[in-house]
Amino acid sequence: MTSLRIWAKTGPDAAQGIARAVINFAQQFLTNDHEDVADALRQLEAVGVGRALAAHPTPAAAHPEHMTVL
């Protein structure tokens, strides 16, 4: 509820209010005691990337593509 109140008070500065609401949500629901919000978000990102790579692994015979500048 606090997040929604912060967002509602922003008026024309909605982007700042949305950012504050997201940070507040992360702080309240995604972090453990004394954990930094940025650390919690990095952990979630790492899990997501790991799951994406596990779902779509690179074939063993695949060669990396090389880009050349012309």
PDB file of N, CA, C and O in Angstrom:
ATOM      1  N   MET A   1       0.817  -1.187   0.000  1.00  0.00           N
ATOM      2  CA  MET A   1       0.000   0.000   0.000  1.00  0.00           C
ATOM      3  C   MET A   1       0.861   1.251   0.000  1.00  0.00           C
ATOM      4  O   MET A   1       0.524   2.246  -0.641  1.00  0.00           O
ATOM      5  N   THR A   2       1.959   1.199   0.712  1.00  0.00           N
ATOM      6  CA  THR A   2       2.846   2.364   0.757  1.00  0.00           C
ATOM      7  C   THR A   2       3.343   2.707  -0.636  1.00  0.00           C
ATOM      8  O   THR A   2       3.415   3.878  -1.007  1.00  0.00           O
ATOM      9  N   SER A   3       3.685   1.689  -1.401  1.00  0.00           N
ATOM     10  CA  SER A   3       4.170   1.923  -2.762  1.00  0.00           C
ATOM     11  C   SER A   3       3.127   2.627  -3.611  1.00  0.00           C
ATOM     12  O   SER A   3       3.448   3.556  -4.352  1.00  0.00           O
ATOM     13  N   LEU A   4       1.899   2.196  -3.507  1.00  0.00           N
ATOM     14  CA  LEU A   4       0.831   2.822  -4.289  1.00  0.00           C
ATOM     15  C   LEU A   4       0.595   4.265  -3.854  1.00  0.00           C
ATOM     16  O   LEU A   4       0.325   5.128  -4.689  1.00  0.00           O
ATOM     17  N   ARG A   5       0.694   4.527  -2.566  1.00  0.00           N
ATOM     18  CA  ARG A   5       0.530   5.909  -2.085  1.00  0.00           C
ATOM     19  C   ARG A   5       1.649   6.803  -2.610  1.00  0.00           C
ATOM     20  O   ARG A   5       1.395   7.936  -3.021  1.00  0.00           O
ATOM     21  N   ILE A   6       2.883   6.305  -2.601  1.00  0.00           N
ATOM     22  CA  ILE A   6       4.008   7.076  -3.128  1.00  0.00           C
ATOM     23  C   ILE A   6       3.771   7.396  -4.595  1.00  0.00           C
ATOM     24  O   ILE A   6       3.968   8.532  -5.026  1.00  0.00           O
ATOM     25  N   TRP A   7       3.352   6.401  -5.358  1.00  0.00           N
ATOM     26  CA  TRP A   7       3.115   6.573  -6.792  1.00  0.00           C
ATOM     27  C   TRP A   7       1.987   7.567  -7.038  1.00  0.00           C
ATOM     28  O   TRP A   7       2.096   8.420  -7.918  1.00  0.00           O
ATOM     29  N   ALA A   8       0.919   7.466  -6.278  1.00  0.00           N
ATOM     30  CA  ALA A   8      -0.240   8.336  -6.466  1.00  0.00           C
ATOM     31  C   ALA A   8       0.080   9.797  -6.190  1.00  0.00           C
ATOM     32  O   ALA A   8      -0.531  10.683  -6.787  1.00  0.00           O
ATOM     33  N   LYS A   9       1.017  10.063  -5.305  1.00  0.00           N
ATOM     34  CA  LYS A   9       1.364  11.436  -4.941  1.00  0.00           C
ATOM     35  C   LYS A   9       2.252  12.136  -5.968  1.00  0.00           C
ATOM     36  O   LYS A   9       2.459  13.345  -5.869  1.00  0.00           O
ATOM     37  N   THR A  10       2.768  11.421  -6.930  1.00  0.00           N
ATOM     38  CA  THR A  10       3.760  12.009  -7.832  1.00  0.00           C
ATOM     39  C   THR A  10       3.181  12.961  -8.853  1.00  0.00           C
ATOM     40  O   THR A  10       3.874  13.882  -9.287  1.00  0.00           O
ATOM     41  N   GLY A  11       1.937  12.773  -9.252  1.00  0.00           N
ATOM     42  CA  GLY A  11       1.348  13.655 -10.258  1.00  0.00           C
ATOM     43  C   GLY A  11       2.097  13.577 -11.571  1.00  0.00           C
ATOM     44  O   GLY A  11       2.286  12.487 -12.112  1.00  0.00           O
ATOM     45  N   PRO A  12       2.536  14.738 -12.105  1.00  0.00           N
ATOM     46  CA  PRO A  12       3.202  14.734 -13.411  1.00  0.00           C
ATOM     47  C   PRO A  12       4.570  14.053 -13.412  1.00  0.00           C
ATOM     48  O   PRO A  12       5.092  13.727 -14.478  1.00  0.00           O
ATOM     49  N   ASP A  13       5.146  13.839 -12.256  1.00  0.00           N
ATOM     50  CA  ASP A  13       6.443  13.173 -12.176  1.00  0.00           C
ATOM     51  C   ASP A  13       6.264  11.673 -11.978  1.00  0.00           C
ATOM     52  O   ASP A  13       6.847  11.089 -11.065  1.00  0.00           O
ATOM     53  N   ALA A  14       5.470  11.064 -12.818  1.00  0.00           N
ATOM     54  CA  ALA A  14       5.109   9.653 -12.652  1.00  0.00           C
ATOM     55  C   ALA A  14       6.316   8.723 -12.728  1.00  0.00           C
ATOM     56  O   ALA A  14       6.358   7.727 -12.005  1.00  0.00           O
ATOM     57  N   ALA A  15       7.289   9.012 -13.570  1.00  0.00           N
ATOM     58  CA  ALA A  15       8.441   8.119 -13.708  1.00  0.00           C
ATOM     59  C   ALA A  15       9.182   7.990 -12.383  1.00  0.00           C
ATOM     60  O   ALA A  15       9.588   6.894 -11.996  1.00  0.00           O
ATOM     61  N   GLN A  16       9.355   9.091 -11.702  1.00  0.00           N
ATOM     62  CA  GLN A  16      10.040   9.055 -10.414  1.00  0.00           C
ATOM     63  C   GLN A  16       9.208   8.272  -9.397  1.00  0.00           C
ATOM     64  O   GLN A  16       9.756   7.512  -8.598  1.00  0.00           O
ATOM     65  N   GLY A  17       7.912   8.454  -9.425  1.00  0.00           N
ATOM     66  CA  GLY A  17       7.031   7.724  -8.514  1.00  0.00           C
ATOM     67  C   GLY A  17       7.042   6.235  -8.777  1.00  0.00           C
ATOM     68  O   GLY A  17       7.034   5.434  -7.843  1.00  0.00           O
ATOM     69  N   ILE A  18       7.062   5.858 -10.050  1.00  0.00           N
ATOM     70  CA  ILE A  18       7.108   4.436 -10.407  1.00  0.00           C
ATOM     71  C   ILE A  18       8.419   3.828  -9.907  1.00  0.00           C
ATOM     72  O   ILE A  18       8.431   2.732  -9.346  1.00  0.00           O
ATOM     73  N   ALA A  19       9.514   4.546 -10.115  1.00  0.00           N
ATOM     74  CA  ALA A  19      10.809   4.044  -9.651  1.00  0.00           C
ATOM     75  C   ALA A  19      10.813   3.859  -8.139  1.00  0.00           C
ATOM     76  O   ALA A  19      11.295   2.845  -7.634  1.00  0.00           O
ATOM     77  N   ARG A  20      10.280   4.829  -7.423  1.00  0.00           N
ATOM     78  CA  ARG A  20      10.213   4.711  -5.964  1.00  0.00           C
ATOM     79  C   ARG A  20       9.328   3.542  -5.542  1.00  0.00           C
ATOM     80  O   ARG A  20       9.646   2.836  -4.585  1.00  0.00           O
ATOM     81  N   ALA A  21       8.224   3.336  -6.248  1.00  0.00           N
ATOM     82  CA  ALA A  21       7.326   2.229  -5.925  1.00  0.00           C
ATOM     83  C   ALA A  21       8.015   0.884  -6.144  1.00  0.00           C
ATOM     84  O   ALA A  21       7.867  -0.028  -5.331  1.00  0.00           O
ATOM     85  N   VAL A  22       8.766   0.757  -7.236  1.00  0.00           N
ATOM     86  CA  VAL A  22       9.472  -0.494  -7.521  1.00  0.00           C
ATOM     87  C   VAL A  22      10.544  -0.747  -6.462  1.00  0.00           C
ATOM     88  O   VAL A  22      10.682  -1.865  -5.966  1.00  0.00           O
ATOM     89  N   ILE A  23      11.295   0.287  -6.121  1.00  0.00           N
ATOM     90  CA  ILE A  23      12.332   0.144  -5.093  1.00  0.00           C
ATOM     91  C   ILE A  23      11.708  -0.228  -3.748  1.00  0.00           C
ATOM     92  O   ILE A  23      12.226  -1.088  -3.036  1.00  0.00           O
ATOM     93  N   ASN A  24      10.602   0.418  -3.406  1.00  0.00           N
ATOM     94  CA  ASN A  24       9.917   0.119  -2.156  1.00  0.00           C
ATOM     95  C   ASN A  24       9.422  -1.325  -2.144  1.00  0.00           C
ATOM     96  O   ASN A  24       9.550  -2.018  -1.135  1.00  0.00           O
ATOM     97  N   PHE A  25       8.855  -1.778  -3.265  1.00  0.00           N
ATOM     98  CA  PHE A  25       8.399  -3.166  -3.370  1.00  0.00           C
ATOM     99  C   PHE A  25       9.566  -4.120  -3.169  1.00  0.00           C
ATOM    100  O   PHE A  25       9.475  -5.072  -2.394  1.00  0.00           O
ATOM    101  N   ALA A  26      10.658  -3.861  -3.870  1.00  0.00           N
ATOM    102  CA  ALA A  26      11.826  -4.729  -3.754  1.00  0.00           C
ATOM    103  C   ALA A  26      12.339  -4.755  -2.322  1.00  0.00           C
ATOM    104  O   ALA A  26      12.718  -5.806  -1.805  1.00  0.00           O
ATOM    105  N   GLN A  27      12.347  -3.607  -1.699  1.00  0.00           N
ATOM    106  CA  GLN A  27      12.832  -3.504  -0.321  1.00  0.00           C
ATOM    107  C   GLN A  27      11.956  -4.300   0.639  1.00  0.00           C
ATOM    108  O   GLN A  27      12.468  -4.962   1.542  1.00  0.00           O
ATOM    109  N   GLN A  28      10.654  -4.241   0.453  1.00  0.00           N
ATOM    110  CA  GLN A  28       9.735  -4.886   1.386  1.00  0.00           C
ATOM    111  C   GLN A  28       9.575  -6.379   1.139  1.00  0.00           C
ATOM    112  O   GLN A  28       9.443  -7.147   2.091  1.00  0.00           O
ATOM    113  N   PHE A  29       9.583  -6.805  -0.124  1.00  0.00           N
ATOM    114  CA  PHE A  29       9.205  -8.178  -0.429  1.00  0.00           C
ATOM    115  C   PHE A  29      10.324  -9.051  -0.980  1.00  0.00           C
ATOM    116  O   PHE A  29      10.240 -10.276  -0.892  1.00  0.00           O
ATOM    117  N   LEU A  30      11.364  -8.456  -1.543  1.00  0.00           N
ATOM    118  CA  LEU A  30      12.389  -9.263  -2.188  1.00  0.00           C
ATOM    119  C   LEU A  30      13.683  -9.371  -1.398  1.00  0.00           C
ATOM    120  O   LEU A  30      14.532 -10.202  -1.723  1.00  0.00           O
ATOM    121  N   THR A  31      13.850  -8.562  -0.383  1.00  0.00           N
ATOM    122  CA  THR A  31      15.105  -8.592   0.369  1.00  0.00           C
ATOM    123  C   THR A  31      14.928  -9.286   1.706  1.00  0.00           C
ATOM    124  O   THR A  31      13.847  -9.289   2.294  1.00  0.00           O
ATOM    125  N   ASN A  32      16.024  -9.873   2.167  1.00  0.00           N
ATOM    126  CA  ASN A  32      16.072 -10.449   3.504  1.00  0.00           C
ATOM    127  C   ASN A  32      16.543  -9.362   4.453  1.00  0.00           C
ATOM    128  O   ASN A  32      16.881  -8.260   4.021  1.00  0.00           O
ATOM    129  N   ASP A  33      16.565  -9.662   5.732  1.00  0.00           N
ATOM    130  CA  ASP A  33      17.026  -8.691   6.726  1.00  0.00           C
ATOM    131  C   ASP A  33      18.415  -8.183   6.373  1.00  0.00           C
ATOM    132  O   ASP A  33      19.323  -8.971   6.109  1.00  0.00           O
ATOM    133  N   HIS A  34      18.575  -6.874   6.368  1.00  0.00           N
ATOM    134  CA  HIS A  34      19.853  -6.202   6.144  1.00  0.00           C
ATOM    135  C   HIS A  34      20.454  -6.480   4.769  1.00  0.00           C
ATOM    136  O   HIS A  34      21.661  -6.320   4.589  1.00  0.00           O
ATOM    137  N   GLU A  35      19.651  -6.888   3.806  1.00  0.00           N
ATOM    138  CA  GLU A  35      20.149  -7.134   2.457  1.00  0.00           C
ATOM    139  C   GLU A  35      19.900  -5.897   1.603  1.00  0.00           C
ATOM    140  O   GLU A  35      18.861  -5.249   1.727  1.00  0.00           O
ATOM    141  N   ASP A  36      20.838  -5.577   0.753  1.00  0.00           N
ATOM    142  CA  ASP A  36      20.738  -4.429  -0.134  1.00  0.00           C
ATOM    143  C   ASP A  36      19.798  -4.748  -1.292  1.00  0.00           C
ATOM    144  O   ASP A  36      19.826  -5.860  -1.819  1.00  0.00           O
ATOM    145  N   VAL A  37      18.969  -3.792  -1.691  1.00  0.00           N
ATOM    146  CA  VAL A  37      18.029  -3.983  -2.797  1.00  0.00           C
ATOM    147  C   VAL A  37      18.779  -4.324  -4.078  1.00  0.00           C
ATOM    148  O   VAL A  37      18.367  -5.219  -4.815  1.00  0.00           O
ATOM    149  N   ALA A  38      19.867  -3.625  -4.350  1.00  0.00           N
ATOM    150  CA  ALA A  38      20.638  -3.880  -5.569  1.00  0.00           C
ATOM    151  C   ALA A  38      21.164  -5.316  -5.588  1.00  0.00           C
ATOM    152  O   ALA A  38      21.152  -5.962  -6.635  1.00  0.00           O
ATOM    153  N   ASP A  39      21.622  -5.819  -4.444  1.00  0.00           N
ATOM    154  CA  ASP A  39      22.108  -7.195  -4.377  1.00  0.00           C
ATOM    155  C   ASP A  39      20.983  -8.191  -4.661  1.00  0.00           C
ATOM    156  O   ASP A  39      21.181  -9.176  -5.371  1.00  0.00           O
ATOM    157  N   ALA A  40      19.816  -7.927  -4.105  1.00  0.00           N
ATOM    158  CA  ALA A  40      18.669  -8.815  -4.337  1.00  0.00           C
ATOM    159  C   ALA A  40      18.288  -8.835  -5.810  1.00  0.00           C
ATOM    160  O   ALA A  40      17.986  -9.896  -6.357  1.00  0.00           O
ATOM    161  N   LEU A  41      18.298  -7.677  -6.456  1.00  0.00           N
ATOM    162  CA  LEU A  41      17.957  -7.612  -7.882  1.00  0.00           C
ATOM    163  C   LEU A  41      19.018  -8.297  -8.743  1.00  0.00           C
ATOM    164  O   LEU A  41      18.683  -8.931  -9.744  1.00  0.00           O
ATOM    165  N   ARG A  42      20.291  -8.178  -8.367  1.00  0.00           N
ATOM    166  CA  ARG A  42      21.356  -8.875  -9.103  1.00  0.00           C
ATOM    167  C   ARG A  42      21.183 -10.394  -8.987  1.00  0.00           C
ATOM    168  O   ARG A  42      21.385 -11.122  -9.959  1.00  0.00           O
ATOM    169  N   GLN A  43      20.810 -10.861  -7.800  1.00  0.00           N
ATOM    170  CA  GLN A  43      20.592 -12.292  -7.606  1.00  0.00           C
ATOM    171  C   GLN A  43      19.433 -12.786  -8.476  1.00  0.00           C
ATOM    172  O   GLN A  43      19.520 -13.848  -9.093  1.00  0.00           O
ATOM    173  N   LEU A  44      18.355 -12.009  -8.519  1.00  0.00           N
ATOM    174  CA  LEU A  44      17.212 -12.386  -9.363  1.00  0.00           C
ATOM    175  C   LEU A  44      17.604 -12.397 -10.834  1.00  0.00           C
ATOM    176  O   LEU A  44      17.186 -13.283 -11.581  1.00  0.00           O
ATOM    177  N   GLU A  45      18.404 -11.421 -11.257  1.00  0.00           N
ATOM    178  CA  GLU A  45      18.860 -11.374 -12.644  1.00  0.00           C
ATOM    179  C   GLU A  45      19.709 -12.595 -12.973  1.00  0.00           C
ATOM    180  O   GLU A  45      19.553 -13.195 -14.037  1.00  0.00           O
ATOM    181  N   ALA A  46      20.610 -12.965 -12.060  1.00  0.00           N
ATOM    182  CA  ALA A  46      21.473 -14.120 -12.282  1.00  0.00           C
ATOM    183  C   ALA A  46      20.658 -15.405 -12.420  1.00  0.00           C
ATOM    184  O   ALA A  46      20.952 -16.247 -13.268  1.00  0.00           O
ATOM    185  N   VAL A  47      19.644 -15.546 -11.590  1.00  0.00           N
ATOM    186  CA  VAL A  47      18.777 -16.724 -11.670  1.00  0.00           C
ATOM    187  C   VAL A  47      18.065 -16.752 -13.015  1.00  0.00           C
ATOM    188  O   VAL A  47      17.984 -17.799 -13.656  1.00  0.00           O
ATOM    189  N   GLY A  48      17.546 -15.600 -13.444  1.00  0.00           N
ATOM    190  CA  GLY A  48      16.842 -15.527 -14.724  1.00  0.00           C
ATOM    191  C   GLY A  48      17.744 -15.853 -15.897  1.00  0.00           C
ATOM    192  O   GLY A  48      17.340 -16.580 -16.804  1.00  0.00           O
ATOM    193  N   VAL A  49      18.957 -15.326 -15.893  1.00  0.00           N
ATOM    194  CA  VAL A  49      19.909 -15.608 -16.969  1.00  0.00           C
ATOM    195  C   VAL A  49      20.270 -17.085 -16.960  1.00  0.00           C
ATOM    196  O   VAL A  49      20.334 -17.716 -18.016  1.00  0.00           O
ATOM    197  N   GLY A  50      20.505 -17.635 -15.787  1.00  0.00           N
ATOM    198  CA  GLY A  50      20.825 -19.062 -15.685  1.00  0.00           C
ATOM    199  C   GLY A  50      19.712 -19.938 -16.229  1.00  0.00           C
ATOM    200  O   GLY A  50      19.969 -20.919 -16.927  1.00  0.00           O
ATOM    201  N   ARG A  51      18.489 -19.588 -15.912  1.00  0.00           N
ATOM    202  CA  ARG A  51      17.341 -20.366 -16.422  1.00  0.00           C
ATOM    203  C   ARG A  51      17.215 -20.228 -17.931  1.00  0.00           C
ATOM    204  O   ARG A  51      16.905 -21.203 -18.615  1.00  0.00           O
ATOM    205  N   ALA A  52      17.448 -19.048 -18.454  1.00  0.00           N
ATOM    206  CA  ALA A  52      17.372 -18.834 -19.902  1.00  0.00           C
ATOM    207  C   ALA A  52      18.438 -19.651 -20.625  1.00  0.00           C
ATOM    208  O   ALA A  52      18.164 -20.264 -21.656  1.00  0.00           O
ATOM    209  N   LEU A  53      19.649 -19.658 -20.084  1.00  0.00           N
ATOM    210  CA  LEU A  53      20.724 -20.437 -20.705  1.00  0.00           C
ATOM    211  C   LEU A  53      20.456 -21.933 -20.614  1.00  0.00           C
ATOM    212  O   LEU A  53      20.766 -22.678 -21.544  1.00  0.00           O
ATOM    213  N   ALA A  54      19.884 -22.375 -19.504  1.00  0.00           N
ATOM    214  CA  ALA A  54      19.555 -23.789 -19.347  1.00  0.00           C
ATOM    215  C   ALA A  54      18.454 -24.207 -20.312  1.00  0.00           C
ATOM    216  O   ALA A  54      18.447 -25.334 -20.808  1.00  0.00           O
ATOM    217  N   ALA A  55      17.530 -23.298 -20.574  1.00  0.00           N
ATOM    218  CA  ALA A  55      16.418 -23.615 -21.474  1.00  0.00           C
ATOM    219  C   ALA A  55      16.837 -23.598 -22.933  1.00  0.00           C
ATOM    220  O   ALA A  55      16.234 -24.284 -23.759  1.00  0.00           O
ATOM    221  N   HIS A  56      17.867 -22.822 -23.261  1.00  0.00           N
ATOM    222  CA  HIS A  56      18.319 -22.690 -24.649  1.00  0.00           C
ATOM    223  C   HIS A  56      19.839 -22.813 -24.717  1.00  0.00           C
ATOM    224  O   HIS A  56      20.525 -21.833 -25.007  1.00  0.00           O
ATOM    225  N   PRO A  57      20.370 -24.003 -24.452  1.00  0.00           N
ATOM    226  CA  PRO A  57      21.825 -24.159 -24.460  1.00  0.00           C
ATOM    227  C   PRO A  57      22.396 -24.026 -25.868  1.00  0.00           C
ATOM    228  O   PRO A  57      21.715 -24.288 -26.859  1.00  0.00           O
ATOM    229  N   THR A  58      23.650 -23.614 -25.933  1.00  0.00           N
ATOM    230  CA  THR A  58      24.348 -23.505 -27.211  1.00  0.00           C
ATOM    231  C   THR A  58      24.772 -24.900 -27.640  1.00  0.00           C
ATOM    232  O   THR A  58      25.354 -25.634 -26.841  1.00  0.00           O
ATOM    233  N   PRO A  59      24.493 -25.285 -28.888  1.00  0.00           N
ATOM    234  CA  PRO A  59      24.933 -26.610 -29.357  1.00  0.00           C
ATOM    235  C   PRO A  59      26.455 -26.739 -29.274  1.00  0.00           C
ATOM    236  O   PRO A  59      27.172 -25.762 -29.493  1.00  0.00           O
ATOM    237  N   ALA A  60      26.947 -27.928 -28.961  1.00  0.00           N
ATOM    238  CA  ALA A  60      28.376 -28.153 -28.777  1.00  0.00           C
ATOM    239  C   ALA A  60      29.177 -27.850 -30.037  1.00  0.00           C
ATOM    240  O   ALA A  60      30.317 -27.396 -29.943  1.00  0.00           O
ATOM    241  N   ALA A  61      28.611 -28.088 -31.201  1.00  0.00           N
ATOM    242  CA  ALA A  61      29.328 -27.886 -32.460  1.00  0.00           C
ATOM    243  C   ALA A  61      29.217 -26.453 -32.978  1.00  0.00           C
ATOM    244  O   ALA A  61      29.807 -26.126 -34.008  1.00  0.00           O
ATOM    245  N   ALA A  62      28.494 -25.621 -32.304  1.00  0.00           N
ATOM    246  CA  ALA A  62      28.286 -24.257 -32.799  1.00  0.00           C
ATOM    247  C   ALA A  62      29.572 -23.436 -32.666  1.00  0.00           C
ATOM    248  O   ALA A  62      30.308 -23.544 -31.686  1.00  0.00           O
ATOM    249  N   HIS A  63      29.808 -22.627 -33.670  1.00  0.00           N
ATOM    250  CA  HIS A  63      30.948 -21.727 -33.657  1.00  0.00           C
ATOM    251  C   HIS A  63      30.453 -20.324 -33.389  1.00  0.00           C
ATOM    252  O   HIS A  63      29.418 -19.918 -33.916  1.00  0.00           O
ATOM    253  N   PRO A  64      31.180 -19.579 -32.577  1.00  0.00           N
ATOM    254  CA  PRO A  64      30.734 -18.195 -32.326  1.00  0.00           C
ATOM    255  C   PRO A  64      30.813 -17.368 -33.603  1.00  0.00           C
ATOM    256  O   PRO A  64      31.719 -17.543 -34.419  1.00  0.00           O
ATOM    257  N   GLU A  65      29.873 -16.488 -33.757  1.00  0.00           N
ATOM    258  CA  GLU A  65      29.873 -15.622 -34.936  1.00  0.00           C
ATOM    259  C   GLU A  65      30.846 -14.489 -34.712  1.00  0.00           C
ATOM    260  O   GLU A  65      30.943 -13.943 -33.614  1.00  0.00           O
ATOM    261  N   HIS A  66      31.558 -14.144 -35.752  1.00  0.00           N
ATOM    262  CA  HIS A  66      32.499 -13.026 -35.687  1.00  0.00           C
ATOM    263  C   HIS A  66      31.962 -11.905 -36.524  1.00  0.00           C
ATOM    264  O   HIS A  66      31.589 -12.108 -37.680  1.00  0.00           O
ATOM    265  N   MET A  67      31.917 -10.729 -35.960  1.00  0.00           N
ATOM    266  CA  MET A  67      31.459  -9.574 -36.702  1.00  0.00           C
ATOM    267  C   MET A  67      32.676  -8.802 -37.185  1.00  0.00           C
ATOM    268  O   MET A  67      33.645  -8.621 -36.447  1.00  0.00           O
ATOM    269  N   THR A  68      32.615  -8.356 -38.413  1.00  0.00           N
ATOM    270  CA  THR A  68      33.708  -7.548 -38.951  1.00  0.00           C
ATOM    271  C   THR A  68      33.198  -6.167 -39.254  1.00  0.00           C
ATOM    272  O   THR A  68      32.039  -5.978 -39.623  1.00  0.00           O
ATOM    273  N   VAL A  69      34.069  -5.215 -39.095  1.00  0.00           N
ATOM    274  CA  VAL A  69      33.735  -3.840 -39.383  1.00  0.00           C
ATOM    275  C   VAL A  69      34.224  -3.526 -40.779  1.00  0.00           C
ATOM    276  O   VAL A  69      35.395  -3.742 -41.092  1.00  0.00           O
ATOM    277  N   LEU A  70      33.345  -3.022 -41.616  1.00  0.00           N
ATOM    278  CA  LEU A  70      33.740  -2.678 -42.989  1.00  0.00           C
ATOM    279  C   LEU A  70      33.984  -1.209 -43.116  1.00  0.00           C
ATOM    280  O   LEU A  70      34.326  -0.732 -44.198  1.00  0.00           O
TER     281      LEU A  70
END
